[in-house]
Amino acid sequence: MALLPIITDEDASPEAAVLIKHSNQLFGRTANAVRIASHSPKLAQVLFGFIVAALREEITENLDLRTKVLVILKTSLLNGCKH
């Protein structure tokens, strides 16, 4: 059981709603990590910035985007993430 509830679109504060909106625009969805971090919008902005930077191929030239997403998916599955 999580210590913090996952923020839904309906329950989001104005600051969290902005982060969720932009996440949906960039990725087509909002990761639960961003939703949890949205309890502290300043923390969420840092996390969101890291996620975007980590996925950009011109910043991290070692892996292509597809490989990065597959690594994220495999890591999530190994850690028992359900979504």
N, CA, C and O atoms as CSV, one atom per row, in Angstrom:
chain,resi,resn,atom,element,x,y,z
A,1,MET,N,N,0.843,-1.175,0.000
A,1,MET,CA,C,0.000,0.000,0.000
A,1,MET,C,C,0.892,1.243,0.000
A,1,MET,O,O,1.871,1.330,0.741
A,2,ALA,N,N,0.529,2.184,-0.839
A,2,ALA,CA,C,1.311,3.414,-0.954
A,2,ALA,C,C,1.078,4.321,0.248
A,2,ALA,O,O,-0.009,4.351,0.825
A,3,LEU,N,N,2.120,5.055,0.610
A,3,LEU,CA,C,1.982,6.012,1.696
A,3,LEU,C,C,1.283,7.279,1.235
A,3,LEU,O,O,0.602,7.946,2.014
A,4,LEU,N,N,1.460,7.602,-0.036
A,4,LEU,CA,C,0.796,8.764,-0.628
A,4,LEU,C,C,-0.134,8.282,-1.727
A,4,LEU,O,O,0.239,7.409,-2.511
A,5,PRO,N,N,-1.337,8.835,-1.799
A,5,PRO,CA,C,-2.241,8.421,-2.871
A,5,PRO,C,C,-1.769,8.982,-4.214
A,5,PRO,O,O,-1.160,10.050,-4.281
A,6,ILE,N,N,-2.063,8.244,-5.268
A,6,ILE,CA,C,-1.749,8.722,-6.614
A,6,ILE,C,C,-2.770,9.789,-6.969
A,6,ILE,O,O,-3.976,9.568,-6.867
A,7,ILE,N,N,-2.279,10.944,-7.386
A,7,ILE,CA,C,-3.156,12.067,-7.716
A,7,ILE,C,C,-3.847,11.808,-9.052
A,7,ILE,O,O,-3.188,11.573,-10.065
A,8,THR,N,N,-5.162,11.853,-9.045
A,8,THR,CA,C,-5.926,11.693,-10.285
A,8,THR,C,C,-6.062,13.047,-10.968
A,8,THR,O,O,-5.800,14.088,-10.364
A,9,ASP,N,N,-6.471,13.022,-12.222
A,9,ASP,CA,C,-6.669,14.272,-12.957
A,9,ASP,C,C,-7.703,15.166,-12.253
A,9,ASP,O,O,-7.567,16.389,-12.218
A,10,GLU,N,N,-8.726,14.529,-11.702
A,10,GLU,CA,C,-9.799,15.285,-11.056
A,10,GLU,C,C,-9.367,15.887,-9.715
A,10,GLU,O,O,-9.845,16.956,-9.335
A,11,ASP,N,N,-8.479,15.215,-9.007
A,11,ASP,CA,C,-8.055,15.662,-7.678
A,11,ASP,C,C,-6.818,16.555,-7.692
A,11,ASP,O,O,-6.375,17.009,-6.637
A,12,ALA,N,N,-6.263,16.808,-8.854
A,12,ALA,CA,C,-5.001,17.551,-8.952
A,12,ALA,C,C,-5.190,19.021,-8.589
A,12,ALA,O,O,-6.181,19.650,-8.960
A,13,SER,N,N,-4.210,19.549,-7.854
A,13,SER,CA,C,-4.180,20.987,-7.578
A,13,SER,C,C,-3.861,21.704,-8.887
A,13,SER,O,O,-3.457,21.055,-9.851
A,14,PRO,N,N,-4.031,23.023,-8.948
A,14,PRO,CA,C,-3.704,23.728,-10.185
A,14,PRO,C,C,-2.261,23.485,-10.657
A,14,PRO,O,O,-2.021,23.345,-11.856
A,15,GLU,N,N,-1.306,23.435,-9.727
A,15,GLU,CA,C,0.090,23.191,-10.091
A,15,GLU,C,C,0.282,21.765,-10.615
A,15,GLU,O,O,0.967,21.549,-11.614
A,16,ALA,N,N,-0.329,20.800,-9.931
A,16,ALA,CA,C,-0.223,19.409,-10.364
A,16,ALA,C,C,-0.922,19.206,-11.698
A,16,ALA,O,O,-0.458,18.424,-12.528
A,17,ALA,N,N,-2.033,19.901,-11.912
A,17,ALA,CA,C,-2.771,19.782,-13.177
A,17,ALA,C,C,-1.916,20.213,-14.355
A,17,ALA,O,O,-2.004,19.623,-15.432
A,18,VAL,N,N,-1.093,21.232,-14.167
A,18,VAL,CA,C,-0.200,21.688,-15.237
A,18,VAL,C,C,0.815,20.597,-15.562
A,18,VAL,O,O,1.057,20.311,-16.734
A,19,LEU,N,N,1.408,19.988,-14.546
A,19,LEU,CA,C,2.379,18.915,-14.767
A,19,LEU,C,C,1.736,17.719,-15.465
A,19,LEU,O,O,2.323,17.145,-16.382
A,20,ILE,N,N,0.548,17.349,-15.038
A,20,ILE,CA,C,-0.157,16.216,-15.645
A,20,ILE,C,C,-0.502,16.526,-17.092
A,20,ILE,O,O,-0.352,15.669,-17.963
A,21,LYS,N,N,-0.957,17.725,-17.352
A,21,LYS,CA,C,-1.304,18.136,-18.715
A,21,LYS,C,C,-0.087,18.036,-19.635
A,21,LYS,O,O,-0.177,17.488,-20.734
A,22,HIS,N,N,1.040,18.563,-19.188
A,22,HIS,CA,C,2.246,18.549,-20.024
A,22,HIS,C,C,2.793,17.128,-20.182
A,22,HIS,O,O,3.302,16.779,-21.247
A,23,SER,N,N,2.695,16.323,-19.151
A,23,SER,CA,C,3.128,14.936,-19.256
A,23,SER,C,C,2.279,14.193,-20.288
A,23,SER,O,O,2.808,13.441,-21.107
A,24,ASN,N,N,0.983,14.403,-20.245
A,24,ASN,CA,C,0.090,13.776,-21.217
A,24,ASN,C,C,0.419,14.227,-22.637
A,24,ASN,O,O,0.363,13.428,-23.572
A,25,GLN,N,N,0.759,15.496,-22.801
A,25,GLN,CA,C,1.102,16.003,-24.133
A,25,GLN,C,C,2.401,15.393,-24.643
A,25,GLN,O,O,2.499,15.035,-25.817
A,26,LEU,N,N,3.396,15.274,-23.772
A,26,LEU,CA,C,4.698,14.756,-24.203
A,26,LEU,C,C,4.720,13.244,-24.359
A,26,LEU,O,O,5.298,12.731,-25.318
A,27,PHE,N,N,4.098,12.523,-23.431
A,27,PHE,CA,C,4.224,11.071,-23.398
A,27,PHE,C,C,2.930,10.322,-23.695
A,27,PHE,O,O,2.942,9.101,-23.843
A,28,GLY,N,N,1.815,11.043,-23.783
A,28,GLY,CA,C,0.540,10.377,-23.999
A,28,GLY,C,C,-0.084,9.836,-22.726
A,28,GLY,O,O,-1.182,9.279,-22.754
A,29,ARG,N,N,0.613,9.998,-21.609
A,29,ARG,CA,C,0.134,9.555,-20.303
A,29,ARG,C,C,0.983,10.221,-19.230
A,29,ARG,O,O,1.979,10.876,-19.535
A,30,THR,N,N,0.588,10.052,-17.985
A,30,THR,CA,C,1.377,10.584,-16.873
A,30,THR,C,C,1.826,9.420,-16.002
A,30,THR,O,O,1.000,8.656,-15.502
A,31,ALA,N,N,3.131,9.287,-15.823
A,31,ALA,CA,C,3.682,8.211,-15.003
A,31,ALA,C,C,3.242,8.393,-13.553
A,31,ALA,O,O,3.074,9.518,-13.082
A,32,ASN,N,N,3.060,7.280,-12.855
A,32,ASN,CA,C,2.672,7.347,-11.446
A,32,ASN,C,C,3.717,8.083,-10.620
A,32,ASN,O,O,3.373,8.745,-9.641
A,33,ALA,N,N,4.999,7.980,-11.002
A,33,ALA,CA,C,6.053,8.700,-10.272
A,33,ALA,C,C,5.817,10.200,-10.330
A,33,ALA,O,O,6.037,10.897,-9.339
A,34,VAL,N,N,5.376,10.705,-11.466
A,34,VAL,CA,C,5.086,12.132,-11.599
A,34,VAL,C,C,3.843,12.484,-10.789
A,34,VAL,O,O,3.793,13.535,-10.149
A,35,ARG,N,N,2.846,11.612,-10.815
A,35,ARG,CA,C,1.619,11.870,-10.041
A,35,ARG,C,C,1.909,11.912,-8.537
A,35,ARG,O,O,1.383,12.766,-7.824
A,36,ILE,N,N,2.745,10.991,-8.060
A,36,ILE,CA,C,3.110,10.990,-6.641
A,36,ILE,C,C,3.937,12.228,-6.313
A,36,ILE,O,O,3.698,12.887,-5.301
A,37,ALA,N,N,4.905,12.542,-7.161
A,37,ALA,CA,C,5.750,13.716,-6.922
A,37,ALA,C,C,4.944,15.005,-6.975
A,37,ALA,O,O,5.369,16.023,-6.427
A,38,SER,N,N,3.794,14.975,-7.623
A,38,SER,CA,C,2.951,16.174,-7.726
A,38,SER,C,C,2.382,16.620,-6.387
A,38,SER,O,O,1.819,17.711,-6.290
A,39,HIS,N,N,2.518,15.796,-5.356
A,39,HIS,CA,C,2.140,16.244,-4.016
A,39,HIS,C,C,3.030,17.421,-3.614
A,39,HIS,O,O,2.629,18.271,-2.818
A,40,SER,N,N,4.233,17.459,-4.171
A,40,SER,CA,C,5.162,18.573,-3.979
A,40,SER,C,C,5.532,19.085,-5.377
A,40,SER,O,O,6.468,18.572,-5.989
A,41,PRO,N,N,4.812,20.087,-5.888
A,41,PRO,CA,C,5.015,20.534,-7.268
A,41,PRO,C,C,6.462,20.895,-7.611
A,41,PRO,O,O,6.899,20.656,-8.737
A,42,LYS,N,N,7.204,21.460,-6.674
A,42,LYS,CA,C,8.601,21.797,-6.964
A,42,LYS,C,C,9.415,20.525,-7.205
A,42,LYS,O,O,10.245,20.490,-8.113
A,43,LEU,N,N,9.189,19.491,-6.412
A,43,LEU,CA,C,9.855,18.215,-6.609
A,43,LEU,C,C,9.437,17.604,-7.951
A,43,LEU,O,O,10.270,17.072,-8.684
A,44,ALA,N,N,8.168,17.683,-8.257
A,44,ALA,CA,C,7.667,17.117,-9.509
A,44,ALA,C,C,8.293,17.798,-10.721
A,44,ALA,O,O,8.589,17.133,-11.714
A,45,GLN,N,N,8.499,19.103,-10.657
A,45,GLN,CA,C,9.119,19.819,-11.778
A,45,GLN,C,C,10.536,19.309,-12.015
A,45,GLN,O,O,10.951,19.144,-13.163
A,46,VAL,N,N,11.277,19.060,-10.949
A,46,VAL,CA,C,12.639,18.539,-11.077
A,46,VAL,C,C,12.610,17.128,-11.660
A,46,VAL,O,O,13.371,16.819,-12.577
A,47,LEU,N,N,11.739,16.276,-11.136
A,47,LEU,CA,C,11.617,14.907,-11.625
A,47,LEU,C,C,11.213,14.892,-13.090
A,47,LEU,O,O,11.794,14.160,-13.892
A,48,PHE,N,N,10.222,15.695,-13.439
A,48,PHE,CA,C,9.726,15.763,-14.809
A,48,PHE,C,C,10.839,16.246,-15.738
A,48,PHE,O,O,11.006,15.711,-16.834
A,49,GLY,N,N,11.598,17.251,-15.309
A,49,GLY,CA,C,12.715,17.744,-16.114
A,49,GLY,C,C,13.761,16.670,-16.332
A,49,GLY,O,O,14.313,16.559,-17.427
A,50,PHE,N,N,14.047,15.864,-15.292
A,50,PHE,CA,C,15.006,14.771,-15.419
A,50,PHE,C,C,14.506,13.725,-16.402
A,50,PHE,O,O,15.268,13.252,-17.245
A,51,ILE,N,N,13.231,13.360,-16.302
A,51,ILE,CA,C,12.668,12.340,-17.197
A,51,ILE,C,C,12.768,12.805,-18.650
A,51,ILE,O,O,13.186,12.042,-19.521
A,52,VAL,N,N,12.390,14.039,-18.907
A,52,VAL,CA,C,12.450,14.574,-20.279
A,52,VAL,C,C,13.888,14.583,-20.775
A,52,VAL,O,O,14.162,14.149,-21.894
A,53,ALA,N,N,14.807,15.072,-19.954
A,53,ALA,CA,C,16.216,15.137,-20.368
A,53,ALA,C,C,16.789,13.740,-20.594
A,53,ALA,O,O,17.550,13.533,-21.538
A,54,ALA,N,N,16.439,12.793,-19.751
A,54,ALA,CA,C,16.976,11.441,-19.876
A,54,ALA,C,C,16.502,10.750,-21.148
A,54,ALA,O,O,17.207,9.899,-21.691
A,55,LEU,N,N,15.321,11.104,-21.625
A,55,LEU,CA,C,14.782,10.469,-22.820
A,55,LEU,C,C,15.230,11.140,-24.122
A,55,LEU,O,O,15.089,10.554,-25.196
A,56,ARG,N,N,15.759,12.338,-24.042
A,56,ARG,CA,C,16.177,13.052,-25.263
A,56,ARG,C,C,17.461,12.439,-25.812
A,56,ARG,O,O,18.462,12.345,-25.102
A,57,GLU,N,N,17.432,12.027,-27.068
A,57,GLU,CA,C,18.582,11.361,-27.673
A,57,GLU,C,C,19.773,12.282,-27.839
A,57,GLU,O,O,20.913,11.826,-27.753
A,58,GLU,N,N,19.542,13.564,-28.074
A,58,GLU,CA,C,20.675,14.466,-28.283
A,58,GLU,C,C,21.427,14.768,-26.987
A,58,GLU,O,O,22.562,15.244,-27.027
A,59,ILE,N,N,20.810,14.498,-25.851
A,59,ILE,CA,C,21.472,14.710,-24.564
A,59,ILE,C,C,22.214,13.449,-24.144
A,59,ILE,O,O,23.372,13.517,-23.734
A,60,THR,N,N,21.559,12.311,-24.244
A,60,THR,CA,C,22.189,11.034,-23.899
A,60,THR,C,C,22.346,10.243,-25.191
A,60,THR,O,O,21.430,9.534,-25.606
A,61,GLU,N,N,23.474,10.363,-25.805
A,61,GLU,CA,C,23.697,9.790,-27.134
A,61,GLU,C,C,23.974,8.292,-27.118
A,61,GLU,O,O,24.085,7.692,-28.187
A,62,ASN,N,N,24.089,7.672,-25.966
A,62,ASN,CA,C,24.464,6.261,-25.895
A,62,ASN,C,C,23.361,5.315,-26.357
A,62,ASN,O,O,23.640,4.299,-26.994
A,63,LEU,N,N,22.116,5.642,-26.041
A,63,LEU,CA,C,21.001,4.763,-26.371
A,63,LEU,C,C,19.940,5.519,-27.151
A,63,LEU,O,O,19.705,6.704,-26.919
A,64,ASP,N,N,19.300,4.813,-28.082
A,64,ASP,CA,C,18.188,5.442,-28.794
A,64,ASP,C,C,16.943,5.415,-27.899
A,64,ASP,O,O,16.900,4.688,-26.907
A,65,LEU,N,N,15.948,6.201,-28.255
A,65,LEU,CA,C,14.740,6.349,-27.438
A,65,LEU,C,C,14.037,5.010,-27.223
A,65,LEU,O,O,13.584,4.723,-26.116
A,66,ARG,N,N,13.943,4.200,-28.257
A,66,ARG,CA,C,13.251,2.915,-28.139
A,66,ARG,C,C,13.909,2.046,-27.063
A,66,ARG,O,O,13.216,1.447,-26.240
A,67,THR,N,N,15.230,1.977,-27.068
A,67,THR,CA,C,15.944,1.173,-26.075
A,67,THR,C,C,15.712,1.720,-24.671
A,67,THR,O,O,15.520,0.948,-23.732
A,68,LYS,N,N,15.727,3.047,-24.517
A,68,LYS,CA,C,15.487,3.656,-23.196
A,68,LYS,C,C,14.102,3.290,-22.675
A,68,LYS,O,O,13.945,2.957,-21.501
A,69,VAL,N,N,13.103,3.352,-23.545
A,69,VAL,CA,C,11.740,3.042,-23.129
A,69,VAL,C,C,11.629,1.568,-22.755
A,69,VAL,O,O,10.936,1.226,-21.797
A,70,LEU,N,N,12.303,0.689,-23.499
A,70,LEU,CA,C,12.294,-0.729,-23.156
A,70,LEU,C,C,12.971,-0.987,-21.806
A,70,LEU,O,O,12.516,-1.837,-21.041
A,71,VAL,N,N,14.042,-0.265,-21.511
A,71,VAL,CA,C,14.712,-0.387,-20.210
A,71,VAL,C,C,13.770,0.068,-19.094
A,71,VAL,O,O,13.685,-0.577,-18.049
A,72,ILE,N,N,13.073,1.165,-19.314
A,72,ILE,CA,C,12.111,1.669,-18.322
A,72,ILE,C,C,11.008,0.642,-18.093
A,72,ILE,O,O,10.638,0.375,-16.950
A,73,LEU,N,N,10.485,0.066,-19.167
A,73,LEU,CA,C,9.424,-0.933,-19.054
A,73,LEU,C,C,9.907,-2.167,-18.296
A,73,LEU,O,O,9.218,-2.655,-17.400
A,74,LYS,N,N,11.086,-2.673,-18.650
A,74,LYS,CA,C,11.620,-3.865,-17.982
A,74,LYS,C,C,11.875,-3.595,-16.494
A,74,LYS,O,O,11.563,-4.431,-15.646
A,75,THR,N,N,12.435,-2.444,-16.189
A,75,THR,CA,C,12.683,-2.082,-14.796
A,75,THR,C,C,11.376,-2.005,-14.015
A,75,THR,O,O,11.298,-2.473,-12.879
A,76,SER,N,N,10.359,-1.418,-14.621
A,76,SER,CA,C,9.054,-1.322,-13.971
A,76,SER,C,C,8.481,-2.704,-13.702
A,76,SER,O,O,7.952,-2.962,-12.620
A,77,LEU,N,N,8.586,-3.595,-14.686
A,77,LEU,CA,C,8.064,-4.947,-14.506
A,77,LEU,C,C,8.823,-5.701,-13.412
A,77,LEU,O,O,8.217,-6.399,-12.599
A,78,LEU,N,N,10.143,-5.556,-13.397
A,78,LEU,CA,C,10.938,-6.225,-12.368
A,78,LEU,C,C,10.620,-5.714,-10.970
A,78,LEU,O,O,10.749,-6.451,-9.992
A,79,ASN,N,N,10.199,-4.442,-10.871
A,79,ASN,CA,C,9.862,-3.864,-9.569
A,79,ASN,C,C,8.394,-4.044,-9.205
A,79,ASN,O,O,7.933,-3.531,-8.185
A,80,GLY,N,N,7.669,-4.770,-10.039
A,80,GLY,CA,C,6.280,-5.079,-9.721
A,80,GLY,C,C,5.301,-3.950,-9.974
A,80,GLY,O,O,4.207,-3.952,-9.409
A,81,CYS,N,N,5.663,-2.990,-10.805
A,81,CYS,CA,C,4.736,-1.906,-11.117
A,81,CYS,C,C,3.585,-2.453,-11.953
A,81,CYS,O,O,3.795,-3.273,-12.847
A,82,LYS,N,N,2.399,-2.008,-11.670
A,82,LYS,CA,C,1.219,-2.534,-12.358
A,82,LYS,C,C,0.773,-1.660,-13.523
A,82,LYS,O,O,0.052,-2.130,-14.402
A,83,HIS,N,N,1.189,-0.395,-13.545
A,83,HIS,CA,C,0.766,0.502,-14.637
A,83,HIS,C,C,1.967,1.147,-15.259
A,83,HIS,O,O,1.830,1.936,-16.194
